[in-house]
Amino acid sequence: MDSLQVIGYYPLPPFVVAQEKGFFAQEGLRIDFTIATLAPEHNKGMLEGRWDISLTSPDTMIARVTRDGHEFLLYLMAERGLEVKLIGAKGIKAPAQLRGETLAGDPGDSNYDLHRRKILRAHGVEEAEYAVKIIGTSPFRFEALCRGEVAACMLAPPYDGQALSEGFNLLATGAEHIPNYATTACWARSAWVAAHRDKMLRFVRAFVAGTDWVLDPVNREEALRLVASYSKISRAQAETKLTQVTPKAAIVPEDLNRVIQLRIEMGFYDPPHDPVERFYDASVWCDATRLAPPKPFGLPRVI
C-alpha cells in the first residue's frame, strides 16, 4: 500500500466516497488527509513537498505559478459554484458600512479575498477604504467575527449558516457576482508528478470513480448519508455539495478561464498572459479515464 499526503479545505464528496467505498484502497493507496488552514502555510508545504497533492482552489495554484514562478499544474477539477458569503457584524447591514472597518481575510491575492474585492468594488467600496486582518480559513474568520475583532468576513458553509443563525448579517454572496466559479481542483508540483506518475494516475482513477459513484442516481441516498456523516454537515448541505461536483472530475478550461479572468480583473495577473492550457496537464486524467482531453481554450478572455 502506497501512502499519499493530501491537503484540502474539507473532504470533497468524491473523496469521501473513494475513502469509504474503498476506491483508493483498490488502487493500493492509503491517503493521509490534512485540513488546510492558513494559505501561506499550505503553499509553503506544497512547495517543500510536505504534501504530495492539494485538493484546494485552482486560484491558489494559479497565483503561485504566475506571481512566484512555481511549477504547479492542475490534474483534475472537482467542484464549481462558490458558496462563499460576505457576512457582516450585527451592526453592519450594508457593504457601504464597511468603510473604515477591519475585515478578516487570507493574504490579499487568495480566492475568497478576490471575491471580497469584487463584491465591495461593486458597492463602491475600494480596498483603500478598509483594513484587512489576515486570519485564515472560514472557521478562524468566523471566530474573529464572533469575538468582535472584525466587522465582516467571507464565510463558506457551514459557518455562513451558523453566523446567520446567530444574528450576523448577510451582505452579499459570491455567486451573485461570479456564477459557476471553479472552487476546487487537484494540483501538485509537476516534478513530483513526473517522478510519481503512477501514484497520481491511481489517485485520479480512484477520485473519478468516486465522482461517478456519488453522481449516480442509484446511489443518491447512500451518498447523502456518507457525505453528511463523514463531514458532519446537514443533509441539505450535503445535497448542495453534490450539485457542485464536476462530472468525471473533468478539466473544464472555460471554468479555469473564469478563475484566471478574476485575477486579471483584480490586478493580480499582469500581461503577457499565458493560454489556459499552461496551467493544467490533462494526460493523467486521460489515461485514468480513457477519455479525450478537453478542447484547447487559448488565451484567457471574458466569456
Wavefront OBJ file of the C-alpha trace (Angstrom):
o trace
v 0.000 0.000 0.000
v 1.464 3.360 -1.056
v 0.917 6.443 1.095
v -0.117 9.826 -0.280
v -0.072 13.060 1.687
v -3.108 15.106 0.628
v -4.251 18.513 1.866
v -7.635 20.145 1.294
v -10.165 22.578 2.690
v -12.545 19.726 3.542
v -13.247 16.160 2.346
v -14.958 16.509 -1.048
v -17.878 14.145 -1.803
v -15.901 12.071 -4.362
v -13.004 11.901 -1.910
v -15.316 10.714 0.874
v -16.755 8.037 -1.405
v -13.325 6.928 -2.631
v -12.268 6.531 1.000
v -15.418 4.898 2.339
v -16.166 2.630 -0.639
v -12.564 1.506 -0.904
v -11.673 3.011 -4.303
v -8.360 4.373 -3.004
v -7.597 1.035 -1.338
v -8.363 -0.809 -4.577
v -5.686 1.336 -6.225
v -3.225 0.412 -3.496
v -3.317 3.863 -1.906
v -3.501 4.967 1.723
v -4.484 8.642 1.974
v -3.300 10.816 4.842
v -5.565 13.868 4.685
v -4.788 17.244 6.284
v -7.244 20.140 6.606
v -5.767 23.333 5.152
v -5.833 26.364 7.438
v -3.656 29.388 6.654
v -2.890 29.787 2.939
v 0.821 30.680 3.269
v 1.470 27.533 5.329
v -0.376 25.426 2.769
v 1.547 26.989 -0.113
v 4.901 26.591 1.640
v 4.139 22.977 2.490
v 3.208 22.150 -1.093
v 6.416 23.739 -2.379
v 8.543 21.870 0.170
v 6.883 18.530 -0.549
v 5.199 18.218 2.845
v 2.072 17.263 0.922
v 2.027 15.477 -2.416
v -1.383 16.617 -3.643
v -3.577 19.631 -2.943
v -7.370 19.471 -3.232
v -7.893 23.213 -2.972
v -8.677 26.193 -5.150
v -7.219 26.411 -8.663
v -6.939 30.116 -7.884
v -4.307 29.337 -5.248
v -2.302 27.300 -7.728
v -2.538 29.944 -10.475
v -1.432 32.632 -8.016
v 1.705 30.738 -7.082
v 2.537 29.958 -10.721
v 2.013 33.483 -12.065
v 3.266 35.502 -9.088
v 6.009 33.260 -7.694
v 7.050 31.186 -10.696
v 6.394 27.822 -9.031
v 5.898 24.762 -11.215
v 2.468 23.560 -10.144
v -0.063 22.021 -12.531
v -3.723 21.058 -12.242
v -4.704 17.400 -12.860
v -8.473 17.329 -12.348
v -11.302 19.690 -11.430
v -13.561 18.684 -8.573
v -16.143 21.396 -7.819
v -17.743 24.516 -9.225
v -20.054 27.094 -7.660
v -18.571 29.114 -4.817
v -20.907 29.266 -1.824
v -18.947 31.956 -0.034
v -20.854 34.844 1.528
v -19.827 38.237 2.846
v -21.126 38.281 6.433
v -21.245 41.453 8.494
v -21.214 42.045 12.235
v -24.562 42.598 13.923
v -24.268 46.357 13.483
v -23.247 46.127 9.807
v -26.193 45.767 7.452
v -24.788 47.011 4.125
v -21.398 46.771 2.370
v -21.065 50.568 2.371
v -20.862 50.479 6.176
v -17.517 48.677 5.932
v -15.641 51.868 5.073
v -13.095 52.470 7.825
v -13.583 48.996 9.298
v -11.316 45.934 9.617
v -12.243 42.727 7.795
v -10.924 39.196 8.312
v -9.135 37.615 5.397
v -6.466 35.463 3.877
v -3.494 37.018 2.068
v -4.719 39.610 -0.416
v -4.390 37.506 -3.552
v -6.341 34.484 -2.297
v -9.592 33.140 -3.682
v -12.075 34.487 -1.128
v -10.315 37.823 -0.843
v -10.562 38.373 -4.593
v -14.306 37.794 -4.320
v -14.445 40.233 -1.402
v -12.684 42.844 -3.522
v -15.077 42.315 -6.427
v -18.148 42.476 -4.175
v -17.065 45.630 -2.364
v -15.951 47.380 -5.550
v -19.406 46.644 -6.977
v -20.810 48.509 -3.956
v -18.398 51.407 -4.424
v -16.019 50.439 -1.613
v -12.350 50.351 -2.666
v -9.530 48.484 -0.918
v -8.002 51.688 0.455
v -11.206 52.359 2.405
v -10.935 49.379 4.790
v -8.286 47.269 6.513
v -7.772 43.505 6.302
v -6.522 41.356 9.169
v -5.015 38.112 7.854
v -6.562 35.331 9.924
v -7.093 32.162 7.876
v -9.913 29.951 6.658
v -13.644 30.188 7.435
v -13.675 28.731 10.983
v -10.959 31.150 12.080
v -12.601 34.103 10.335
v -15.903 33.235 11.993
v -14.256 33.108 15.421
v -12.770 36.552 14.816
v -16.195 37.870 13.828
v -17.760 36.403 16.975
v -15.075 37.960 19.143
v -15.724 41.356 17.595
v -12.213 41.605 16.140
v -13.531 42.284 12.635
v -16.573 43.935 11.111
v -17.078 41.387 8.338
v -15.580 38.343 6.649
v -16.093 35.897 3.807
v -17.560 32.621 5.099
v -18.226 29.246 3.473
v -20.675 26.585 4.717
v -21.404 25.588 7.375
v -20.029 28.728 9.043
v -22.153 31.098 6.945
v -25.349 29.413 8.116
v -24.168 29.385 11.713
v -23.316 33.082 11.522
v -26.737 33.969 10.142
v -28.476 31.862 12.803
v -26.585 33.827 15.468
v -27.758 37.197 14.179
v -24.909 38.274 11.913
v -25.910 39.880 8.622
v -25.708 38.650 5.037
v -24.187 41.462 2.971
v -23.621 39.688 -0.365
v -22.963 36.293 -1.952
v -20.059 35.401 -4.184
v -22.275 33.580 -6.696
v -24.213 36.798 -7.386
v -21.032 38.315 -8.758
v -19.264 35.289 -10.301
v -21.556 32.336 -11.123
v -20.168 28.839 -11.793
v -16.773 29.673 -10.343
v -14.358 26.709 -10.183
v -13.761 26.194 -6.481
v -11.693 23.049 -6.041
v -9.179 21.120 -8.122
v -6.390 18.603 -7.704
v -2.947 20.096 -8.262
v 0.647 19.242 -7.470
v 4.272 20.009 -8.267
v 4.918 18.917 -11.827
v 8.302 17.478 -10.798
v 6.646 15.305 -8.140
v 4.108 14.001 -10.667
v 6.862 13.264 -13.194
v 8.618 11.167 -10.543
v 5.421 9.541 -9.190
v 3.137 9.457 -12.215
v 1.748 6.031 -11.365
v 0.664 7.236 -7.914
v -1.067 10.271 -9.403
v -2.712 8.099 -12.046
v -4.095 5.785 -9.383
v -5.265 8.736 -7.267
v -7.065 10.325 -10.226
v -8.630 6.999 -11.229
v -9.979 6.446 -7.687
v -11.206 10.056 -7.431
v -13.029 9.824 -10.778
v -14.585 6.540 -9.638
v -15.785 8.383 -6.540
v -17.241 11.113 -8.740
v -19.086 8.572 -10.898
v -20.451 6.784 -7.847
v -21.585 9.888 -5.970
v -23.416 11.273 -9.034
v -25.167 8.002 -9.909
v -28.874 8.482 -9.026
v -28.979 4.887 -7.785
v -26.521 5.823 -5.025
v -28.010 9.197 -4.113
v -29.450 8.354 -0.691
v -26.359 6.480 0.443
v -24.142 9.247 -0.960
v -26.013 11.891 1.018
v -25.703 9.850 4.224
v -21.997 9.206 3.644
v -21.138 12.821 2.914
v -23.264 14.225 5.754
v -21.869 11.761 8.287
v -18.221 11.936 7.220
v -18.114 15.735 7.006
v -20.536 16.320 9.914
v -22.859 18.504 7.851
v -26.647 18.520 7.384
v -28.460 16.645 4.651
v -29.320 19.971 2.970
v -25.649 20.921 2.943
v -24.730 17.504 1.548
v -27.317 17.959 -1.208
v -25.723 21.275 -2.150
v -22.271 19.661 -2.181
v -23.467 17.014 -4.615
v -24.775 19.653 -7.034
v -21.290 21.205 -7.134
v -19.415 18.031 -8.110
v -17.788 18.235 -11.547
v -18.789 15.111 -13.545
v -15.845 12.795 -14.195
v -13.669 15.360 -12.352
v -13.076 16.652 -15.872
v -10.763 19.551 -16.612
v -13.050 22.323 -17.892
v -10.960 25.098 -19.498
v -13.922 27.513 -19.543
v -14.232 27.244 -15.747
v -10.489 27.656 -15.313
v -10.621 30.703 -17.561
v -13.183 32.268 -15.204
v -10.726 31.914 -12.315
v -7.923 33.460 -14.356
v -10.148 36.321 -15.501
v -10.928 37.298 -11.908
v -7.212 37.517 -11.161
v -6.706 39.687 -14.238
v -9.660 41.941 -13.323
v -8.448 42.404 -9.745
v -4.931 43.253 -10.917
v -3.157 40.106 -9.712
v -2.113 38.660 -13.059
v -0.202 41.062 -15.265
v 0.261 40.612 -19.018
v 1.534 38.927 -21.054
v -0.950 36.180 -20.201
v -0.417 32.505 -20.912
v -3.021 30.280 -22.592
v -5.310 28.473 -20.159
v -3.572 25.219 -21.174
v -0.419 26.448 -19.442
v -1.990 25.643 -16.070
v -3.056 22.010 -16.463
v -1.826 18.600 -17.599
v -4.704 16.509 -18.912
v -2.594 13.452 -19.774
v -3.007 11.735 -16.390
v -6.773 12.272 -16.394
v -6.989 10.996 -19.986
v -5.017 7.865 -19.106
v -7.152 7.301 -15.994
v -10.491 7.720 -17.779
v -9.541 6.735 -21.352
v -11.399 9.831 -22.481
v -10.281 12.569 -24.858
v -8.584 15.692 -23.492
v -10.519 18.972 -23.260
v -10.611 21.203 -26.295
v -7.892 23.886 -26.037
v -9.203 27.263 -24.903
v -6.310 29.577 -25.725
v -5.657 32.924 -24.100
v -7.856 33.990 -21.155
v -10.841 36.128 -22.139
v -14.199 37.312 -20.880
v -16.967 34.840 -21.800
l 1 2 3 4 5 6 7 8 9 10 11 12 13 14 15 16 17 18 19 20 21 22 23 24 25 26 27 28 29 30 31 32 33 34 35 36 37 38 39 40 41 42 43 44 45 46 47 48 49 50 51 52 53 54 55 56 57 58 59 60 61 62 63 64 65 66 67 68 69 70 71 72 73 74 75 76 77 78 79 80 81 82 83 84 85 86 87 88 89 90 91 92 93 94 95 96 97 98 99 100 101 102 103 104 105 106 107 108 109 110 111 112 113 114 115 116 117 118 119 120 121 122 123 124 125 126 127 128 129 130 131 132 133 134 135 136 137 138 139 140 141 142 143 144 145 146 147 148 149 150 151 152 153 154 155 156 157 158 159 160 161 162 163 164 165 166 167 168 169 170 171 172 173 174 175 176 177 178 179 180 181 182 183 184 185 186 187 188 189 190 191 192 193 194 195 196 197 198 199 200 201 202 203 204 205 206 207 208 209 210 211 212 213 214 215 216 217 218 219 220 221 222 223 224 225 226 227 228 229 230 231 232 233 234 235 236 237 238 239 240 241 242 243 244 245 246 247 248 249 250 251 252 253 254 255 256 257 258 259 260 261 262 263 264 265 266 267 268 269 270 271 272 273 274 275 276 277 278 279 280 281 282 283 284 285 286 287 288 289 290 291 292 293 294 295 296 297 298 299 300 301 302 303
